[in-house]
């Protein structure tokens, strides 16, 4: 049996941090407000504790925030009937947000301490894509026209200029609440949506590249990354 877990500095520091968090002086601010503290691994989270959220104007709130920042930890502010329900909600939201993030990516966004998440529903399509492409060194840019919204992804962090190949990504639903087709990145995906990927040549031309169900978002990320990293001839 390996002794790595018992001797690992990182594991030891997490254990110490967990004890510090458990000892924070927290006065309940509201019976259904919880702070789920976790180590953000990019593709997964390690929950270290779920605490009653203190009054944001109190010293306890300041102490809690200081500890999280000092230890490079993250937290979600969750409205839920119990600590167990709050942790479940945090895990569900994180999983939806990081669906396209590969394990142990060198880059990527992390949740800041005190990040509020909705009581129900998931992150927007734009938020999901931002996390996934950040882990690959790319940045989706929000664009819109005539009530439709989509993302434009170039080969770096900048909006693609003339002559630069780019990907276009959005949720498509043939029947929105108004009975018309919907092209959007401004809400959370639903089961009746599909992800659509288009490719632009940088000279005004675009063509459809791929369509996938909402649970196959990673395919869309990989095809866009392959498109943008393909050697130019």
ZADRENNU-744413 format. One record per residue (C-alpha): residue number from 0; residue in three letters; x, y, z. Coordinates in nm, 2 decimals. Layout:
<loros>
- seq/type/x/y/z
- NUM/ALA/X/Y/Z
...
</loros>
This chain:
<loros>
- seq/type/x/y/z
- 0/UNK/0.00/0.00/0.00
- 1/UNK/0.13/0.34/-0.10
- 2/UNK/0.21/0.59/0.18
- 3/UNK/0.16/0.89/-0.05
- 4/UNK/-0.17/1.00/0.09
- 5/UNK/-0.04/1.01/0.45
- 6/UNK/0.28/1.19/0.36
- 7/UNK/0.16/1.42/0.08
- 8/UNK/0.20/1.79/0.17
- 9/UNK/-0.10/1.88/-0.03
- 10/UNK/-0.33/1.63/0.15
- 11/UNK/-0.19/1.75/0.48
- 12/UNK/-0.26/2.11/0.40
- 13/UNK/-0.62/2.02/0.30
- 14/UNK/-0.67/1.84/0.63
- 15/UNK/-0.54/2.14/0.82
- 16/UNK/-0.76/2.38/0.62
- 17/UNK/-1.06/2.16/0.68
- 18/UNK/-1.00/2.19/1.06
- 19/UNK/-0.96/2.57/1.03
- 20/UNK/-1.29/2.60/0.83
- 21/UNK/-1.47/2.38/1.08
- 22/UNK/-1.35/2.61/1.36
- 23/UNK/-1.47/2.94/1.21
- 24/UNK/-1.71/3.13/1.42
- 25/UNK/-2.02/3.12/1.21
- 26/UNK/-2.35/3.27/1.32
- 27/UNK/-2.65/3.15/1.11
- 28/UNK/-2.77/3.44/0.89
- 29/UNK/-3.07/3.26/0.75
- 30/UNK/-3.18/2.89/0.81
- 31/UNK/-3.16/2.81/0.43
- 32/UNK/-2.83/2.99/0.34
- 33/UNK/-2.52/2.77/0.31
- 34/UNK/-2.16/2.81/0.21
- 35/UNK/-2.01/2.50/0.04
- 36/UNK/-1.63/2.52/0.07
- 37/UNK/-1.43/2.32/-0.18
- 38/UNK/-1.09/2.29/-0.35
- 39/UNK/-1.15/2.36/-0.72
- 40/UNK/-0.96/2.10/-0.93
- 41/UNK/-1.09/2.23/-1.26
- 42/UNK/-1.26/1.92/-1.37
- 43/UNK/-1.38/1.81/-1.02
- 44/UNK/-1.42/1.96/-0.67
- 45/UNK/-1.32/1.84/-0.33
- 46/UNK/-1.58/1.95/-0.07
- 47/UNK/-1.41/2.05/0.26
- 48/UNK/-1.72/2.16/0.45
- 49/UNK/-2.07/2.30/0.43
- 50/UNK/-2.13/2.59/0.68
- 51/UNK/-2.42/2.82/0.76
- 52/UNK/-2.36/3.14/0.56
- 53/UNK/-2.28/3.42/0.81
- 54/UNK/-2.43/3.77/0.79
- 55/UNK/-2.23/3.93/0.51
- 56/UNK/-2.18/4.24/0.73
- 57/UNK/-2.04/4.05/1.02
- 58/UNK/-1.68/3.98/1.13
- 59/UNK/-1.75/3.61/1.08
- 60/UNK/-1.81/3.66/0.71
- 61/UNK/-1.48/3.86/0.68
- 62/UNK/-1.29/3.59/0.87
- 63/UNK/-1.44/3.32/0.65
- 64/UNK/-1.35/3.50/0.33
- 65/UNK/-1.00/3.57/0.45
- 66/UNK/-0.93/3.20/0.52
- 67/UNK/-1.06/3.09/0.18
- 68/UNK/-0.85/3.34/0.00
- 69/UNK/-0.54/3.26/0.20
- 70/UNK/-0.58/2.89/0.12
- 71/UNK/-0.68/2.93/-0.25
- 72/UNK/-1.01/2.77/-0.19
- 73/UNK/-1.35/2.83/-0.35
- 74/UNK/-1.70/2.84/-0.22
- 75/UNK/-2.06/2.84/-0.35
- 76/UNK/-2.33/3.04/-0.18
- 77/UNK/-2.64/2.81/-0.19
- 78/UNK/-3.00/2.84/-0.09
- 79/UNK/-3.12/2.49/0.03
- 80/UNK/-3.32/2.33/0.31
- 81/UNK/-3.02/2.15/0.46
- 82/UNK/-2.64/2.12/0.45
- 83/UNK/-2.67/1.79/0.26
- 84/UNK/-2.90/1.94/0.00
- 85/UNK/-2.67/2.24/-0.04
- 86/UNK/-2.37/2.01/-0.11
- 87/UNK/-2.58/1.81/-0.36
- 88/UNK/-2.68/2.13/-0.54
- 89/UNK/-2.31/2.25/-0.54
- 90/UNK/-2.20/1.92/-0.69
- 91/UNK/-2.47/1.93/-0.96
- 92/UNK/-2.39/2.29/-1.06
- 93/UNK/-2.02/2.23/-1.07
- 94/UNK/-2.06/1.91/-1.29
- 95/UNK/-2.28/2.10/-1.53
- 96/UNK/-2.05/2.40/-1.55
- 97/UNK/-1.73/2.19/-1.61
- 98/UNK/-1.88/1.93/-1.84
- 99/UNK/-1.62/2.01/-2.11
- 100/UNK/-1.32/2.05/-1.89
- 101/UNK/-1.05/1.78/-1.92
- 102/UNK/-0.88/1.64/-1.61
- 103/UNK/-0.58/1.83/-1.48
- 104/UNK/-0.57/2.10/-1.75
- 105/UNK/-0.29/2.34/-1.72
- 106/UNK/-0.52/2.64/-1.75
- 107/UNK/-0.88/2.72/-1.66
- 108/UNK/-1.11/2.93/-1.45
- 109/UNK/-1.18/2.85/-1.08
- 110/UNK/-1.47/2.95/-0.87
- 111/UNK/-1.40/3.24/-0.64
- 112/UNK/-1.49/3.23/-0.27
- 113/UNK/-1.85/3.34/-0.22
- 114/UNK/-1.97/3.26/-0.57
- 115/UNK/-2.35/3.26/-0.57
- 116/UNK/-2.53/2.99/-0.76
- 117/UNK/-2.90/2.97/-0.84
- 118/UNK/-3.13/2.75/-0.63
- 119/UNK/-3.24/2.57/-0.94
- 120/UNK/-3.11/2.54/-1.30
- 121/UNK/-2.76/2.52/-1.43
- 122/UNK/-2.50/2.76/-1.57
- 123/UNK/-2.56/2.93/-1.90
- 124/UNK/-2.42/2.79/-2.22
- 125/UNK/-2.18/3.07/-2.24
- 126/UNK/-2.05/3.00/-1.89
- 127/UNK/-2.01/2.63/-1.96
- 128/UNK/-1.82/2.70/-2.28
- 129/UNK/-1.60/2.96/-2.11
- 130/UNK/-1.48/2.71/-1.86
- 131/UNK/-1.42/2.44/-2.12
- 132/UNK/-1.23/2.66/-2.37
- 133/UNK/-1.03/2.84/-2.09
- 134/UNK/-0.88/2.50/-2.00
- 135/UNK/-0.75/2.49/-2.36
- 136/UNK/-0.62/2.85/-2.37
- 137/UNK/-0.91/2.98/-2.58
- 138/UNK/-1.18/3.23/-2.52
- 139/UNK/-1.54/3.23/-2.65
- 140/UNK/-1.67/3.57/-2.74
- 141/UNK/-2.04/3.66/-2.71
- 142/UNK/-2.20/3.79/-3.02
- 143/UNK/-2.56/3.86/-3.12
- 144/UNK/-2.80/3.98/-3.39
- 145/UNK/-3.17/4.01/-3.43
- 146/UNK/-3.24/3.85/-3.09
- 147/UNK/-3.01/3.56/-3.14
- 148/UNK/-2.69/3.50/-2.95
- 149/UNK/-2.39/3.28/-3.01
- 150/UNK/-2.02/3.23/-2.93
- 151/UNK/-1.73/3.30/-3.16
- 152/UNK/-1.41/3.11/-3.08
- 153/UNK/-1.08/3.20/-3.25
- 154/UNK/-0.73/3.04/-3.23
- 155/UNK/-0.63/3.24/-2.92
- 156/UNK/-0.80/3.47/-2.66
- 157/UNK/-0.88/3.74/-2.90
- 158/UNK/-1.18/3.79/-3.13
- 159/UNK/-1.08/3.65/-3.47
- 160/UNK/-0.99/3.91/-3.73
- 161/UNK/-1.02/3.91/-4.10
- 162/UNK/-0.87/3.60/-4.26
- 163/UNK/-0.87/3.40/-3.94
- 164/UNK/-1.06/3.07/-3.92
- 165/UNK/-1.30/3.05/-3.63
- 166/UNK/-1.57/2.84/-3.47
- 167/UNK/-1.93/2.93/-3.39
- 168/UNK/-2.11/2.75/-3.11
- 169/UNK/-2.47/2.79/-2.98
- 170/UNK/-2.77/2.61/-2.85
- 171/UNK/-3.04/2.55/-3.10
- 172/UNK/-3.41/2.47/-3.03
- 173/UNK/-3.66/2.45/-3.31
- 174/UNK/-3.94/2.57/-3.07
- 175/UNK/-3.88/2.83/-2.81
- 176/UNK/-4.14/2.95/-2.56
- 177/UNK/-4.28/3.18/-2.84
- 178/UNK/-4.31/2.88/-3.08
- 179/UNK/-4.02/3.00/-3.30
- 180/UNK/-3.67/2.86/-3.34
- 181/UNK/-3.42/2.97/-3.08
- 182/UNK/-3.04/3.03/-3.12
- 183/UNK/-2.89/3.13/-2.78
- 184/UNK/-2.61/3.10/-2.54
- 185/UNK/-2.77/3.31/-2.27
- 186/UNK/-2.95/3.04/-2.07
- 187/UNK/-2.89/2.70/-1.93
- 188/UNK/-2.92/2.40/-2.17
- 189/UNK/-3.24/2.20/-2.16
- 190/UNK/-3.30/1.84/-2.28
- 191/UNK/-3.47/1.95/-2.61
- 192/UNK/-3.17/2.16/-2.72
- 193/UNK/-2.89/2.06/-2.94
- 194/UNK/-2.54/2.21/-2.96
- 195/UNK/-2.45/2.34/-3.31
- 196/UNK/-2.11/2.42/-3.44
- 197/UNK/-2.04/2.63/-3.75
- 198/UNK/-1.71/2.72/-3.90
- 199/UNK/-1.61/3.06/-4.05
- 200/UNK/-1.33/3.12/-4.30
- 201/UNK/-1.26/3.47/-4.19
- 202/UNK/-1.37/3.61/-4.53
- 203/UNK/-1.75/3.62/-4.46
- 204/UNK/-1.83/3.26/-4.53
- 205/UNK/-1.98/3.02/-4.27
- 206/UNK/-2.09/2.66/-4.30
- 207/UNK/-2.25/2.41/-4.06
- 208/UNK/-1.99/2.17/-3.91
- 209/UNK/-2.16/1.95/-3.65
- 210/UNK/-2.47/1.91/-3.43
- 211/UNK/-2.48/1.72/-3.09
- 212/UNK/-2.73/1.65/-2.81
- 213/UNK/-2.68/1.87/-2.50
- 214/UNK/-2.50/1.58/-2.31
- 215/UNK/-2.23/1.55/-2.58
- 216/UNK/-2.09/1.90/-2.54
- 217/UNK/-1.73/1.77/-2.52
- 218/UNK/-1.75/1.66/-2.88
- 219/UNK/-1.82/2.02/-2.98
- 220/UNK/-1.53/2.15/-2.78
- 221/UNK/-1.29/1.89/-2.93
- 222/UNK/-1.39/1.95/-3.29
- 223/UNK/-1.35/2.33/-3.25
- 224/UNK/-1.01/2.29/-3.08
- 225/UNK/-0.90/2.05/-3.37
- 226/UNK/-1.02/2.30/-3.62
- 227/UNK/-0.83/2.59/-3.47
- 228/UNK/-0.51/2.40/-3.41
- 229/UNK/-0.50/2.23/-3.75
- 230/UNK/-0.17/2.33/-3.93
- 231/UNK/-0.22/2.58/-4.20
- 232/UNK/-0.11/2.49/-4.55
</loros>
